[in-house]
């Protein structure tokens, strides 16, 4: 899987923000959490091989 796009991160951050009760002033926190989750998903992809790293 390629690097997450800005839209992928935005969508995930929005879902995380909603689940947390839509707190104000924590946009950066949710953006970083979303980006990290997406990057971690990529690393755990069972289809990854040394050729696709």
Order of alpha helices (4+ residues) and beta strands (2+ residues): alpha-alpha
